[in-house]
Amino acid sequence: MSSQVRLRLLPSARCLFDEPVQVKVAGLRSRQVVTLRAGSTDEKGVLFRSSATYRADESGEIDLDRDPSLSGSYVGVEPMGLLWSMKADTLHKRFQKTNSLIPHMVKFSVHEEESEGRILAEATNERCLTRQGVSRLPVKEGNIRGVLFTPPGEGPFPAVLDVCTFMCEKRASLLANRGFVVLAVAVYNEKPDNVKNIHLDYFEEAVGFLLRQTKVGSKGVGLVSRSKGGDIALSIAAFVPGVAATVWINGCNANMAVPLYYENRQILSPILFDYSKVIPTESGASIVKYGAKNPLAEENKASLVPIERAKGHFLFAAGEDDLNWDSKAYMDEMVERLKRHGKENFESLSYPGAGHYLEPPYGPHCPSSYHWIVGAQVLWGGEPRSHAAAEVHLWKKIQEFLRTHLSCDATRSKAKL
Protein backbone atom coordinates (compact mmCIF):
# COMPACT_ATOMS: atom_id res chain seq x y z
CA MET A 1 0.00 0.00 0.00
CA SER A 2 1.05 3.59 -0.61
CA SER A 3 1.95 5.37 2.61
CA GLN A 4 0.70 8.72 1.31
CA VAL A 5 -2.74 7.64 0.02
CA ARG A 6 -5.46 7.83 2.68
CA LEU A 7 -8.97 6.37 2.57
CA ARG A 8 -11.30 7.93 5.14
CA LEU A 9 -14.85 7.03 6.21
CA LEU A 10 -16.61 10.04 7.76
CA PRO A 11 -17.81 10.92 10.31
CA SER A 12 -16.56 7.56 11.61
CA ALA A 13 -15.61 4.12 10.36
CA ARG A 14 -18.22 2.76 12.80
CA CYS A 15 -21.88 3.63 12.27
CA LEU A 16 -25.38 2.18 12.25
CA PHE A 17 -26.46 0.00 9.34
CA ASP A 18 -28.99 2.59 8.11
CA GLU A 19 -26.62 5.57 8.31
CA PRO A 20 -24.64 6.91 5.34
CA VAL A 21 -20.88 7.37 5.41
CA GLN A 22 -18.82 9.81 3.40
CA VAL A 23 -16.03 8.05 1.51
CA LYS A 24 -13.00 10.26 0.79
CA VAL A 25 -9.60 9.54 -0.72
CA ALA A 26 -6.59 11.87 -0.44
CA GLY A 27 -2.90 11.74 -1.37
CA LEU A 28 -3.35 10.71 -5.02
CA ARG A 29 -1.62 12.35 -7.96
CA SER A 30 -3.49 15.20 -9.60
CA ARG A 31 -6.24 13.75 -11.88
CA GLN A 32 -5.13 10.18 -11.12
CA VAL A 33 -7.63 7.47 -12.11
CA VAL A 34 -8.17 4.73 -9.52
CA THR A 35 -10.69 1.98 -8.75
CA LEU A 36 -12.55 1.90 -5.46
CA ARG A 37 -13.80 -1.48 -4.29
CA ALA A 38 -16.10 -2.69 -1.52
CA GLY A 39 -16.58 -6.22 -0.23
CA SER A 40 -18.55 -7.95 2.49
CA THR A 41 -19.24 -11.57 3.45
CA ASP A 42 -22.76 -12.42 4.61
CA GLU A 43 -23.89 -14.86 7.32
CA LYS A 44 -23.85 -17.75 4.83
CA GLY A 45 -20.22 -17.05 3.89
CA VAL A 46 -21.10 -15.58 0.48
CA LEU A 47 -18.86 -12.72 -0.68
CA PHE A 48 -20.56 -9.66 -2.19
CA ARG A 49 -18.44 -7.11 -4.07
CA SER A 50 -18.65 -3.85 -6.00
CA SER A 51 -16.20 -1.54 -7.78
CA ALA A 52 -16.21 1.89 -9.38
CA THR A 53 -13.61 3.95 -11.25
CA TYR A 54 -12.96 7.56 -10.18
CA ARG A 55 -10.69 10.39 -11.28
CA ALA A 56 -9.07 12.51 -8.57
CA ASP A 57 -9.33 16.30 -8.69
CA GLU A 58 -6.39 18.68 -9.14
CA SER A 59 -5.49 18.22 -5.46
CA GLY A 60 -5.39 14.43 -5.73
CA GLU A 61 -8.64 13.95 -3.79
CA ILE A 62 -11.85 11.99 -4.39
CA ASP A 63 -15.10 12.61 -2.51
CA LEU A 64 -17.93 10.20 -3.29
CA ASP A 65 -20.45 12.80 -2.11
CA ARG A 66 -19.25 15.04 -4.96
CA ASP A 67 -17.47 13.04 -7.65
CA PRO A 68 -19.02 10.74 -10.28
CA SER A 69 -18.07 7.15 -10.92
CA LEU A 70 -16.80 6.85 -14.49
CA SER A 71 -17.49 3.12 -14.82
CA GLY A 72 -17.97 -0.05 -12.80
CA SER A 73 -20.91 -1.26 -10.72
CA TYR A 74 -22.64 2.12 -11.20
CA VAL A 75 -22.03 5.43 -13.01
CA GLY A 76 -22.53 8.96 -11.71
CA VAL A 77 -22.58 10.61 -8.29
CA GLU A 78 -23.76 7.95 -5.84
CA PRO A 79 -22.32 8.53 -2.35
CA MET A 80 -23.39 5.06 -1.12
CA GLY A 81 -23.20 3.30 -4.46
CA LEU A 82 -20.40 0.97 -3.39
CA LEU A 83 -22.75 -0.45 -0.73
CA TRP A 84 -26.03 -0.93 -2.58
CA SER A 85 -24.37 -2.17 -5.79
CA MET A 86 -22.50 -5.05 -4.12
CA LYS A 87 -23.41 -8.44 -5.55
CA ALA A 88 -22.22 -12.03 -5.38
CA ASP A 89 -20.20 -13.68 -8.13
CA THR A 90 -22.94 -16.29 -8.59
CA LEU A 91 -26.53 -15.52 -9.59
CA HIS A 92 -29.61 -15.46 -7.36
CA LYS A 93 -27.92 -14.74 -4.04
CA ARG A 94 -29.53 -12.54 -1.41
CA PHE A 95 -27.28 -10.91 1.18
CA GLN A 96 -28.20 -12.69 4.41
CA LYS A 97 -28.21 -10.36 7.42
CA THR A 98 -30.62 -11.51 10.10
CA ASN A 99 -28.56 -11.57 13.32
CA SER A 100 -28.68 -8.14 14.95
CA LEU A 101 -25.67 -8.80 17.20
CA ILE A 102 -23.18 -9.14 14.33
CA PRO A 103 -22.20 -5.90 12.53
CA HIS A 104 -22.25 -5.65 8.74
CA MET A 105 -18.51 -5.36 7.97
CA VAL A 106 -17.58 -3.71 4.67
CA LYS A 107 -13.99 -3.47 3.47
CA PHE A 108 -13.28 -0.48 1.23
CA SER A 109 -10.08 -0.26 -0.80
CA VAL A 110 -8.40 1.99 -3.38
CA HIS A 111 -6.56 0.33 -6.28
CA GLU A 112 -4.26 1.58 -9.01
CA GLU A 113 -5.97 1.36 -12.36
CA GLU A 114 -2.81 -0.13 -13.85
CA SER A 115 -0.35 -2.64 -12.33
CA GLU A 116 -3.14 -5.21 -11.87
CA GLY A 117 -4.83 -3.02 -9.32
CA ARG A 118 -2.22 -2.69 -6.56
CA ILE A 119 -3.90 -1.65 -3.28
CA LEU A 120 -3.09 1.95 -2.36
CA ALA A 121 -5.24 2.26 0.79
CA GLU A 122 -8.02 0.47 2.61
CA ALA A 123 -10.45 0.93 5.49
CA THR A 124 -13.19 -1.14 7.14
CA ASN A 125 -16.70 0.18 7.77
CA GLU A 126 -18.40 -1.45 10.79
CA ARG A 127 -22.14 -1.03 10.24
CA CYS A 128 -23.93 -1.98 13.48
CA LEU A 129 -27.53 -3.14 13.66
CA THR A 130 -27.90 -2.42 17.37
CA ARG A 131 -26.99 0.85 19.07
CA GLN A 132 -25.22 0.75 22.42
CA GLY A 133 -27.79 0.42 25.21
CA VAL A 134 -30.50 -1.26 23.13
CA SER A 135 -31.50 -4.53 24.78
CA ARG A 136 -32.22 -7.70 22.81
CA LEU A 137 -34.39 -10.31 24.52
CA PRO A 138 -35.49 -13.61 22.92
CA VAL A 139 -39.17 -14.10 23.81
CA LYS A 140 -40.75 -17.46 24.64
CA GLU A 141 -43.88 -16.52 26.53
CA GLY A 142 -47.17 -18.34 26.01
CA ASN A 143 -47.33 -19.07 22.29
CA ILE A 144 -45.07 -16.17 21.31
CA ARG A 145 -41.71 -16.89 19.71
CA GLY A 146 -39.84 -13.73 18.81
CA VAL A 147 -37.20 -11.19 19.77
CA LEU A 148 -37.88 -8.00 21.73
CA PHE A 149 -35.74 -4.89 21.25
CA THR A 150 -35.96 -2.08 23.81
CA PRO A 151 -34.21 1.32 23.59
CA PRO A 152 -32.08 2.61 26.47
CA GLY A 153 -33.67 5.04 28.91
CA GLU A 154 -36.91 5.11 30.86
CA GLY A 155 -39.22 5.98 27.97
CA PRO A 156 -42.10 6.07 27.41
CA PHE A 157 -41.60 4.61 23.93
CA PRO A 158 -44.04 3.68 21.15
CA ALA A 159 -44.55 -0.04 20.53
CA VAL A 160 -44.13 -1.76 17.15
CA LEU A 161 -44.81 -5.36 16.09
CA ASP A 162 -42.56 -6.33 13.18
CA VAL A 163 -44.50 -8.98 11.24
CA CYS A 164 -41.73 -10.77 9.31
CA THR A 165 -42.60 -13.38 6.70
CA PHE A 166 -39.56 -15.34 7.95
CA MET A 167 -37.72 -14.36 11.12
CA CYS A 168 -35.30 -11.47 10.66
CA GLU A 169 -34.05 -9.07 13.35
CA LYS A 170 -32.64 -6.32 11.13
CA ARG A 171 -35.64 -4.02 10.78
CA ALA A 172 -36.70 -4.45 14.41
CA SER A 173 -33.27 -3.66 15.85
CA LEU A 174 -32.85 -0.61 13.62
CA LEU A 175 -36.26 0.75 14.70
CA ALA A 176 -35.28 0.20 18.34
CA ASN A 177 -32.20 2.34 17.69
CA ARG A 178 -34.64 5.12 16.75
CA GLY A 179 -36.66 4.93 19.95
CA PHE A 180 -39.28 2.21 19.43
CA VAL A 181 -39.93 -0.90 21.53
CA VAL A 182 -40.11 -3.57 18.83
CA LEU A 183 -41.12 -7.22 18.93
CA ALA A 184 -40.15 -9.19 15.83
CA VAL A 185 -42.26 -12.27 15.10
CA ALA A 186 -42.51 -14.47 12.01
CA VAL A 187 -45.51 -15.60 9.99
CA TYR A 188 -43.66 -18.84 9.23
CA ASN A 189 -41.82 -20.42 12.15
CA GLU A 190 -41.49 -23.65 10.19
CA LYS A 191 -41.33 -24.68 6.54
CA PRO A 192 -44.22 -23.10 4.58
CA ASP A 193 -45.29 -26.53 3.25
CA ASN A 194 -45.98 -27.59 6.83
CA VAL A 195 -48.24 -24.60 7.57
CA LYS A 196 -51.85 -25.49 6.78
CA ASN A 197 -53.48 -22.46 8.43
CA ILE A 198 -52.57 -19.28 10.30
CA HIS A 199 -54.23 -18.00 13.48
CA LEU A 200 -54.55 -14.26 14.18
CA ASP A 201 -54.83 -15.11 17.88
CA TYR A 202 -51.05 -15.60 17.87
CA PHE A 203 -50.49 -12.02 16.72
CA GLU A 204 -53.16 -10.73 19.13
CA GLU A 205 -51.14 -12.33 21.92
CA ALA A 206 -48.04 -10.50 20.64
CA VAL A 207 -49.91 -7.17 20.60
CA GLY A 208 -50.97 -7.69 24.21
CA PHE A 209 -47.43 -8.64 25.21
CA LEU A 210 -46.07 -5.41 23.71
CA LEU A 211 -48.64 -3.19 25.41
CA ARG A 212 -47.73 -4.72 28.79
CA GLN A 213 -44.07 -3.74 28.50
CA THR A 214 -43.17 -1.22 31.22
CA LYS A 215 -41.38 1.18 28.88
CA VAL A 216 -44.25 1.30 26.36
CA GLY A 217 -46.31 4.49 26.49
CA SER A 218 -48.36 4.29 23.28
CA LYS A 219 -52.04 3.41 23.61
CA GLY A 220 -51.84 1.18 20.56
CA VAL A 221 -49.14 -0.65 18.66
CA GLY A 222 -47.76 -0.10 15.18
CA LEU A 223 -47.26 -2.89 12.64
CA VAL A 224 -44.47 -3.10 10.07
CA SER A 225 -44.66 -5.69 7.32
CA ARG A 226 -43.72 -6.75 3.81
CA SER A 227 -44.78 -9.51 1.38
CA LYS A 228 -46.83 -12.31 3.05
CA GLY A 229 -46.37 -10.42 6.32
CA GLY A 230 -48.26 -7.57 4.63
CA ASP A 231 -51.63 -9.31 4.31
CA ILE A 232 -51.25 -10.71 7.83
CA ALA A 233 -50.64 -7.15 9.10
CA LEU A 234 -53.74 -5.92 7.25
CA SER A 235 -55.77 -8.66 8.94
CA ILE A 236 -54.36 -7.82 12.37
CA ALA A 237 -55.31 -4.16 11.81
CA ALA A 238 -58.81 -5.12 10.69
CA PHE A 239 -59.69 -7.71 13.37
CA VAL A 240 -57.42 -7.29 16.40
CA PRO A 241 -58.02 -4.42 18.87
CA GLY A 242 -55.14 -2.16 19.85
CA VAL A 243 -53.55 -1.46 16.43
CA ALA A 244 -53.00 2.24 15.80
CA ALA A 245 -50.76 2.25 12.71
CA THR A 246 -49.91 -0.28 9.99
CA VAL A 247 -47.05 -0.16 7.48
CA TRP A 248 -47.71 -2.41 4.46
CA ILE A 249 -44.87 -2.85 1.95
CA ASN A 250 -45.18 -4.79 -1.31
CA GLY A 251 -47.83 -7.28 -0.26
CA CYS A 252 -51.30 -8.42 -1.26
CA ASN A 253 -54.72 -6.94 -0.46
CA ALA A 254 -56.06 -10.43 0.24
CA ASN A 255 -55.18 -13.41 2.41
CA MET A 256 -52.60 -15.48 0.52
CA ALA A 257 -51.82 -19.18 0.42
CA VAL A 258 -53.48 -20.65 3.56
CA PRO A 259 -56.77 -20.13 5.46
CA LEU A 260 -56.77 -17.48 8.19
CA TYR A 261 -58.44 -18.22 11.53
CA TYR A 262 -59.41 -16.03 14.48
CA GLU A 263 -61.19 -17.04 17.67
CA ASN A 264 -61.61 -20.64 16.48
CA ARG A 265 -63.25 -19.89 13.16
CA GLN A 266 -62.04 -19.25 9.64
CA ILE A 267 -62.34 -15.56 8.80
CA LEU A 268 -60.64 -15.44 5.38
CA SER A 269 -60.22 -18.06 2.69
CA PRO A 270 -56.91 -18.16 0.79
CA ILE A 271 -55.97 -16.82 -2.61
CA LEU A 272 -54.29 -19.70 -4.37
CA PHE A 273 -51.38 -19.69 -6.81
CA ASP A 274 -51.59 -20.59 -10.49
CA TYR A 275 -48.23 -22.04 -11.47
CA SER A 276 -49.16 -21.94 -15.16
CA LYS A 277 -48.76 -18.16 -15.01
CA VAL A 278 -45.13 -18.28 -13.83
CA ILE A 279 -42.84 -16.76 -16.48
CA PRO A 280 -39.40 -18.42 -16.82
CA THR A 281 -36.39 -16.32 -17.86
CA GLU A 282 -32.99 -17.16 -19.34
CA SER A 283 -31.30 -16.36 -16.01
CA GLY A 284 -32.89 -19.44 -14.45
CA ALA A 285 -35.14 -17.34 -12.21
CA SER A 286 -38.86 -16.92 -12.85
CA ILE A 287 -41.31 -14.02 -12.67
CA VAL A 288 -44.14 -15.00 -10.31
CA LYS A 289 -45.88 -11.61 -10.24
CA TYR A 290 -48.98 -12.82 -12.07
CA GLY A 291 -49.24 -16.22 -10.41
CA ALA A 292 -51.65 -15.21 -7.65
CA LYS A 293 -55.30 -15.54 -8.65
CA ASN A 294 -57.31 -12.32 -8.91
CA PRO A 295 -58.60 -11.29 -5.45
CA LEU A 296 -61.36 -9.20 -7.06
CA ALA A 297 -62.84 -12.13 -8.96
CA GLU A 298 -66.23 -13.09 -7.50
CA GLU A 299 -65.03 -16.53 -6.40
CA ASN A 300 -62.08 -14.99 -4.49
CA LYS A 301 -63.71 -12.07 -2.70
CA ALA A 302 -63.93 -14.04 0.54
CA SER A 303 -60.15 -13.67 0.73
CA LEU A 304 -60.08 -9.84 0.61
CA VAL A 305 -58.99 -8.31 3.90
CA PRO A 306 -61.74 -5.93 5.15
CA ILE A 307 -59.33 -3.08 5.94
CA GLU A 308 -62.28 -0.66 6.13
CA ARG A 309 -62.90 -2.18 9.58
CA ALA A 310 -59.55 -0.94 10.88
CA LYS A 311 -59.58 1.90 13.40
CA GLY A 312 -55.90 2.76 12.92
CA HIS A 313 -53.96 4.42 10.11
CA PHE A 314 -52.24 2.83 7.11
CA LEU A 315 -49.03 3.58 5.23
CA PHE A 316 -49.00 1.66 1.94
CA ALA A 317 -45.77 1.46 -0.09
CA ALA A 318 -45.39 -0.29 -3.45
CA GLY A 319 -42.43 -0.80 -5.74
CA GLU A 320 -43.67 -0.38 -9.30
CA ASP A 321 -41.14 -2.93 -10.53
CA ASP A 322 -42.04 -5.56 -7.93
CA LEU A 323 -41.89 -8.88 -9.83
CA ASN A 324 -43.14 -10.96 -6.89
CA TRP A 325 -46.57 -9.35 -6.44
CA ASP A 326 -48.67 -6.94 -8.42
CA SER A 327 -48.18 -4.69 -5.40
CA LYS A 328 -49.06 -1.38 -7.06
CA ALA A 329 -52.41 -2.76 -8.28
CA TYR A 330 -53.17 -4.22 -4.84
CA MET A 331 -52.32 -0.89 -3.20
CA ASP A 332 -54.48 1.09 -5.64
CA GLU A 333 -57.44 -1.22 -4.93
CA MET A 334 -57.06 -0.72 -1.18
CA VAL A 335 -56.86 3.05 -1.54
CA GLU A 336 -60.02 3.09 -3.68
CA ARG A 337 -61.86 0.82 -1.23
CA LEU A 338 -61.00 3.02 1.75
CA LYS A 339 -62.15 6.09 -0.18
CA ARG A 340 -65.46 4.38 -1.05
CA HIS A 341 -65.99 3.81 2.67
CA GLY A 342 -65.34 7.47 3.38
CA LYS A 343 -61.99 6.76 5.04
CA GLU A 344 -59.07 9.16 5.13
CA ASN A 345 -56.85 7.06 7.45
CA PHE A 346 -54.16 6.23 4.90
CA GLU A 347 -51.11 7.41 3.00
CA SER A 348 -49.75 5.69 -0.11
CA LEU A 349 -46.29 5.74 -1.68
CA SER A 350 -45.39 4.43 -5.11
CA TYR A 351 -41.76 3.98 -6.18
CA PRO A 352 -40.93 3.73 -9.91
CA GLY A 353 -37.99 1.41 -10.51
CA ALA A 354 -38.19 -0.19 -7.06
CA GLY A 355 -38.51 -3.96 -6.69
CA HIS A 356 -39.93 -6.26 -4.04
CA TYR A 357 -37.25 -6.28 -1.35
CA LEU A 358 -37.66 -2.77 0.04
CA GLU A 359 -35.59 -2.89 3.21
CA PRO A 360 -33.75 -0.47 5.52
CA PRO A 361 -31.26 1.37 3.31
CA TYR A 362 -27.65 0.75 2.31
CA GLY A 363 -27.67 -3.03 2.06
CA PRO A 364 -26.85 -4.81 -1.23
CA HIS A 365 -29.75 -4.77 -3.69
CA CYS A 366 -31.34 -8.19 -4.28
CA PRO A 367 -32.67 -8.64 -7.85
CA SER A 368 -33.22 -12.41 -7.54
CA SER A 369 -32.92 -15.30 -5.07
CA TYR A 370 -34.62 -18.45 -3.84
CA HIS A 371 -38.30 -18.04 -2.94
CA TRP A 372 -39.00 -20.23 0.09
CA ILE A 373 -42.76 -20.33 -0.48
CA VAL A 374 -42.73 -20.86 -4.26
CA GLY A 375 -39.76 -23.23 -3.96
CA ALA A 376 -37.75 -21.83 -6.88
CA GLN A 377 -35.40 -19.03 -7.90
CA VAL A 378 -37.41 -15.88 -8.69
CA LEU A 379 -36.84 -12.33 -9.89
CA TRP A 380 -37.71 -9.70 -7.29
CA GLY A 381 -37.30 -6.72 -9.62
CA GLY A 382 -35.90 -3.26 -9.14
CA GLU A 383 -33.41 -1.06 -10.97
CA PRO A 384 -30.59 -0.86 -8.38
CA ARG A 385 -30.15 2.94 -8.27
CA SER A 386 -33.91 3.65 -8.11
CA HIS A 387 -34.46 0.86 -5.60
CA ALA A 388 -31.71 2.19 -3.32
CA ALA A 389 -33.18 5.71 -3.42
CA ALA A 390 -36.63 4.30 -2.60
CA GLU A 391 -35.24 2.51 0.46
CA VAL A 392 -33.74 5.74 1.82
CA HIS A 393 -36.99 7.65 1.32
CA LEU A 394 -39.29 4.92 2.64
CA TRP A 395 -37.24 4.24 5.77
CA LYS A 396 -37.58 7.89 6.80
CA LYS A 397 -41.32 7.89 6.01
CA ILE A 398 -41.90 4.74 8.09
CA GLN A 399 -40.36 6.34 11.16
CA GLU A 400 -42.28 9.60 10.68
CA PHE A 401 -45.56 7.71 10.20
CA LEU A 402 -45.10 5.57 13.31
CA ARG A 403 -44.14 8.55 15.48
CA THR A 404 -47.15 10.52 14.24
CA HIS A 405 -49.71 7.81 15.01
CA LEU A 406 -48.15 6.21 18.10
CA SER A 407 -48.16 9.12 20.52
CA CYS A 408 -46.94 8.23 23.99
CA ASP A 409 -48.44 8.92 27.38
CA ALA A 410 -45.90 8.96 30.24
CA THR A 411 -48.59 8.11 32.77
CA ARG A 412 -49.28 4.79 31.02
CA SER A 413 -45.75 3.50 31.45
CA LYS A 414 -45.58 4.73 35.05
CA ALA A 415 -48.81 2.92 35.86
CA LYS A 416 -47.20 -0.40 34.86
CA LEU A 417 -44.24 -0.02 37.23
RAJOBEL-V611143 format. One record per residue. N is the residue number from 0. PHI is phi in degrees with one decimal (none if undefined). NEAR is the number of other C-alpha atoms within 12 Angstrom. Layout:
n = <N,N>
phi = <PHI,PHI>
near = <NEAR,NEAR>
This chain:
n = <0,1,2,3,4,5,6,7,8,9,10,11,12,13,14,15,16,17,18,19,20,21,22,23,24,25,26,27,28,29,30,31,32,33,34,35,36,37,38,39,40,41,42,43,44,45,46,47,48,49,50,51,52,53,54,55,56,57,58,59,60,61,62,63,64,65,66,67,68,69,70,71,72,73,74,75,76,77,78,79,80,81,82,83,84,85,86,87,88,89,90,91,92,93,94,95,96,97,98,99,100,101,102,103,104,105,106,107,108,109,110,111,112,113,114,115,116,117,118,119,120,121,122,123,124,125,126,127,128,129,130,131,132,133,134,135,136,137,138,139,140,141,142,143,144,145,146,147,148,149,150,151,152,153,154,155,156,157,158,159,160,161,162,163,164,165,166,167,168,169,170,171,172,173,174,175,176,177,178,179,180,181,182,183,184,185,186,187,188,189,190,191,192,193,194,195,196,197,198,199,200,201,202,203,204,205,206,207,208,209,210,211,212,213,214,215,216,217,218,219,220,221,222,223,224,225,226,227,228,229,230,231,232,233,234,235,236,237,238,239,240,241,242,243,244,245,246,247,248,249,250,251,252,253,254,255,256,257,258,259,260,261,262,263,264,265,266,267,268,269,270,271,272,273,274,275,276,277,278,279,280,281,282,283,284,285,286,287,288,289,290,291,292,293,294,295,296,297,298,299,300,301,302,303,304,305,306,307,308,309,310,311,312,313,314,315,316,317,318,319,320,321,322,323,324,325,326,327,328,329,330,331,332,333,334,335,336,337,338,339,340,341,342,343,344,345,346,347,348,349,350,351,352,353,354,355,356,357,358,359,360,361,362,363,364,365,366,367,368,369,370,371,372,373,374,375,376,377,378,379,380,381,382,383,384,385,386,387,388,389,390,391,392,393,394,395,396,397,398,399,400,401,402,403,404,405,406,407,408,409,410,411,412,413,414,415,416>
phi = <none,-79.5,-70.8,-94.8,-82.9,-123.8,-113.6,-118.0,-116.0,-115.6,-77.3,-157.3,-73.8,-115.8,-153.0,-82.7,-54.8,-95.9,-106.9,-76.4,-123.6,-97.0,-98.5,-131.3,-122.4,-135.9,89.3,-84.0,-71.8,-56.2,65.7,-67.1,-98.0,-136.0,-112.2,-98.1,-125.3,-135.6,-147.7,-153.6,-105.0,-84.7,-68.1,-94.9,83.5,-89.2,-87.2,-113.8,-138.9,-145.8,-154.4,-152.8,-97.3,-130.2,-112.8,-67.6,-81.7,-60.9,-88.6,77.6,-120.1,-128.5,-130.3,-67.3,-71.6,-119.4,-97.4,-86.3,-72.8,-88.1,-168.0,119.6,-69.1,-158.3,-129.8,104.9,-82.0,-140.8,-53.3,-112.5,-60.6,-64.8,-83.6,-73.1,-91.8,-62.1,-147.5,-78.6,-71.1,-102.3,-71.1,62.7,-111.4,-103.4,-66.1,-89.8,-142.1,-115.3,-85.8,-75.1,-83.2,-103.8,-63.9,-85.4,-95.5,-122.1,-97.5,-98.5,-149.4,-113.8,-124.4,-61.7,-68.8,-94.8,53.8,55.2,72.5,-54.6,-73.5,-98.1,-164.4,-152.5,-156.1,-113.3,-99.8,-95.9,-105.5,-84.4,-91.1,-127.0,-70.7,-58.6,99.9,-74.2,-93.8,-120.9,-129.0,-62.1,-112.5,-134.0,-131.8,60.7,-90.2,-73.7,-130.3,-164.2,-135.3,-104.1,-115.0,-128.3,-67.6,-71.3,100.0,-82.4,86.5,-76.7,-120.7,-73.7,-106.5,-133.3,-102.5,-90.8,-91.7,-83.5,-64.6,-122.3,-57.9,-152.5,-95.4,-59.0,-64.3,-64.7,-66.3,-68.5,-68.7,-63.2,-57.9,-95.2,100.6,-114.9,-85.3,-126.8,-108.2,-94.8,-132.6,-110.4,-69.0,-110.7,-97.1,-145.2,-58.8,-53.6,-62.3,-87.5,-93.2,-97.2,-159.8,-125.8,-113.7,-65.3,-56.6,-60.8,-74.8,-63.1,-63.1,-67.4,-62.1,-61.8,-59.2,-62.3,-67.6,-85.4,-64.9,-64.5,-88.0,-81.9,-118.2,-78.0,-73.0,-129.9,-104.5,-102.0,-118.8,-126.4,-155.8,-152.6,62.3,-60.0,-59.0,-65.3,-72.0,-65.5,-62.1,-59.1,-68.0,-59.8,-62.7,-79.9,-112.4,-97.3,-66.4,96.5,-99.9,-101.8,-153.8,-131.9,-101.4,-115.4,-123.6,44.7,-129.5,-112.9,-92.1,-134.0,-71.8,-100.7,82.2,-136.0,-60.1,-111.6,-115.4,-153.6,53.3,67.7,-143.7,-75.3,-106.5,-140.5,-81.9,-91.3,-80.5,-96.0,-110.1,-105.2,-68.6,-70.5,-97.9,-74.0,-106.1,-74.3,-128.6,-64.6,-70.9,95.4,-104.2,-108.5,-98.3,-108.6,-52.8,-102.0,-77.0,-72.1,-67.3,-68.4,-64.8,-87.1,-62.7,-54.3,-73.3,-111.3,-65.6,-72.0,-97.5,-63.5,-78.8,-78.3,-64.7,-63.7,-75.4,-66.3,-94.0,-90.3,-103.0,-120.8,-120.3,-99.2,-138.0,-130.2,-84.7,-71.5,-109.2,-64.9,-101.3,-95.7,-127.2,-89.4,-60.0,-62.5,-65.1,-63.1,-63.6,-60.7,-65.4,-66.8,-62.0,-64.7,-65.2,-63.2,-63.0,-62.2,-90.5,72.3,-91.7,-128.7,-93.9,-149.9,-128.0,-134.2,-128.1,-124.9,-117.9,-61.0,81.7,-94.6,-96.9,-76.6,-81.8,-81.2,-126.4,-54.0,-72.2,83.7,-90.8,-61.9,-65.9,-114.8,-81.9,-161.6,-171.9,-73.9,-99.7,-72.0,-91.4,-72.6,80.5,-158.5,-72.7,-132.7,-89.2,-95.7,88.7,107.6,-84.1,-51.2,-64.3,-65.4,-63.6,-62.7,-65.4,-63.5,-63.0,-62.7,-65.9,-66.0,-60.7,-66.9,-64.0,-59.7,-65.1,-62.5,-62.6,-65.8,-65.1,-64.5,-103.8,-120.9,-65.7,-105.9,-119.0,-61.9,-68.4,-66.0,-70.2,-66.2,-66.0,-83.4,-77.0>
near = <17,19,13,15,28,27,36,29,31,22,15,20,28,28,29,34,38,37,31,31,32,29,38,36,40,32,26,31,22,16,17,26,29,40,37,45,41,36,33,36,27,27,20,16,14,22,25,38,33,32,34,38,34,38,34,32,24,15,16,23,31,38,30,36,23,21,26,26,31,22,23,23,31,29,23,23,22,33,32,43,44,47,45,42,37,40,36,29,15,16,22,27,30,34,37,30,32,27,24,36,25,23,29,36,29,36,33,38,38,41,33,28,22,14,11,11,20,19,25,31,30,31,30,28,34,26,34,28,39,37,30,21,17,29,28,31,23,19,20,16,17,15,18,26,26,36,38,38,46,40,33,22,19,20,26,32,42,47,53,55,51,49,48,37,33,27,29,33,38,41,45,47,45,47,44,40,34,35,36,47,51,48,51,49,44,36,39,29,23,17,18,22,15,12,17,18,27,37,29,36,27,32,44,34,29,41,39,27,34,43,36,26,34,26,33,43,34,37,32,37,48,51,57,51,46,42,47,41,41,41,49,57,53,52,43,49,41,32,30,32,27,34,41,41,45,50,48,49,53,46,45,48,51,45,44,40,32,30,26,37,27,25,17,13,15,20,28,34,27,34,32,22,24,17,19,15,15,25,23,19,14,12,17,18,28,32,36,34,38,26,27,34,32,30,32,22,14,12,15,23,20,24,35,36,39,29,39,29,23,29,28,37,36,41,42,44,47,45,44,35,33,42,37,43,42,35,45,35,28,39,37,26,26,39,28,21,24,27,17,13,16,13,21,21,27,32,29,33,30,32,32,26,28,40,43,47,45,47,43,39,36,38,44,43,45,38,41,37,33,25,28,17,27,28,16,21,29,37,38,40,36,31,31,39,35,29,40,41,32,38,38,28,25,32,31,22,22,41,33,22,32,39,30,21,31,35,25,29,20,21,18,24,25,19,15,15,15>
